[in-house]
């Protein structure tokens, strides 16, 4: 006889162990600092840069794969806005090696924020594609500063297609799935949004199975009814 109460305590830890096995992130080198075009932030200059004017800041983690994919995009942005560096600063900071104000709520990587230097809370970039064209257009929309018209980015373009509504929802989903979240008490480990979604779906599936098992265990007559009906039908036919 299957007991649901004994199944779940075994299944849930197994699911978490499986998640950790696939999501153990190894430490890697931090993105190469391009001090000419991208400002590398530290606690010493963070306040000065974010309070003096517009600053697009990437909060990254060295072990984050999505952060590594963003390196060429950030370099393109730095070069494209280099001629307007007095109006817009393209910057990045290693959020695992530097103290980040808790009020910013940085829990996943990469986290992209635009500081406008006017004392207002920074605006988080969370719904658009993380390619050069999308980010440059967003910065221009928010600050009124355009990148160099003759600059040709070298980073990959974002795929096109989809209706406006579906595309916005799709961007939100993709942004979540492509974000890596820091594991509490394990600063060198991360769990991607993709695996969080996978675990949630897996747990819902297990919960559905548990409900079915619980129903069958509670009312065995319901499960036996189809079988009894099948056995009765031939007899009735034979009697006729």
KATA-V745337 format. One record per residue. RES is the residue in one small letter. PHI is phi in whole degrees, -180 to 180 (* if undefined). Layout:
((RES & PHI) (RES & PHI))
//
This chain:
((x & *) (x & -92) (x & -108) (x & -62) (x & -63) (x & -94) (x & -75) (x & -62) (x & -61) (x & -89) (x & -73) (x & -62) (x & -61) (x & -63) (x & -65) (x & -68) (x & -64) (x & -61) (x & -61) (x & -65) (x & -63) (x & -86) (x & -113) (x & -69) (x & -94) (x & -90) (x & -68) (x & -137) (x & -68) (x & -71) (x & -54) (x & -62) (x & -79) (x & -106) (x & -70) (x & -77) (x & -110) (x & -120) (x & -81) (x & -90) (x & -91) (x & -141) (x & -57) (x & -71) (x & -119) (x & -58) (x & -64) (x & -61) (x & -71) (x & -80) (x & -106) (x & -84) (x & 173) (x & -67) (x & -146) (x & -93) (x & -117) (x & -103) (x & -97) (x & -123) (x & -126) (x & -59) (x & -89) (x & -80) (x & -64) (x & -68) (x & -67) (x & -65) (x & -67) (x & -85) (x & -55) (x & -65) (x & -66) (x & -68) (x & -66) (x & -62) (x & -63) (x & -61) (x & -72) (x & -67) (x & -101) (x & -61) (x & -73) (x & -123) (x & -64) (x & -80) (x & -112) (x & -138) (x & -111) (x & -99) (x & -138) (x & -152) (x & -147) (x & -74) (x & -76) (x & -95) (x & -107) (x & -130) (x & -74) (x & -108) (x & -53) (x & -62) (x & -62) (x & -76) (x & 67) (x & -82) (x & -124) (x & -125) (x & -131) (x & -79) (x & -113) (x & -113) (x & -135) (x & -110) (x & -96) (x & -108) (x & 68) (x & -111) (x & 89) (x & -79) (x & -62) (x & -67) (x & -98) (x & -87) (x & -91) (x & -136) (x & -116) (x & -102) (x & -70) (x & -98) (x & -114) (x & -59) (x & -61) (x & -67) (x & -69) (x & -64) (x & -65) (x & -67) (x & -63) (x & -64) (x & -63) (x & -84) (x & -114) (x & 81) (x & -102) (x & -99) (x & -73) (x & -59) (x & -64) (x & -94) (x & -80) (x & -113) (x & -67) (x & -107) (x & -79) (x & -63) (x & -88) (x & -80) (x & -65) (x & -102) (x & 122) (x & 100) (x & -73) (x & -61) (x & -65) (x & -65) (x & -67) (x & -65) (x & -63) (x & -63) (x & -66) (x & -64) (x & -65) (x & -64) (x & -62) (x & -68) (x & -66) (x & -96) (x & -100) (x & -106) (x & -105) (x & -70) (x & -84) (x & -56) (x & 71) (x & -131) (x & -64) (x & -99) (x & -122) (x & -144) (x & -126) (x & -79) (x & -60) (x & -62) (x & -74) (x & -62) (x & -63) (x & -63) (x & -66) (x & -61) (x & -63) (x & -63) (x & -67) (x & -64) (x & -65) (x & -64) (x & -63) (x & -64) (x & -64) (x & -63) (x & -65) (x & -64) (x & -62) (x & -64) (x & -65) (x & -66) (x & -67) (x & -78) (x & -131) (x & -61) (x & -63) (x & -65) (x & -75) (x & -83) (x & -58) (x & -59) (x & -68) (x & -65) (x & -65) (x & -68) (x & -74) (x & -78) (x & -58) (x & -63) (x & -62) (x & -63) (x & -67) (x & -68) (x & -64) (x & -66))
//
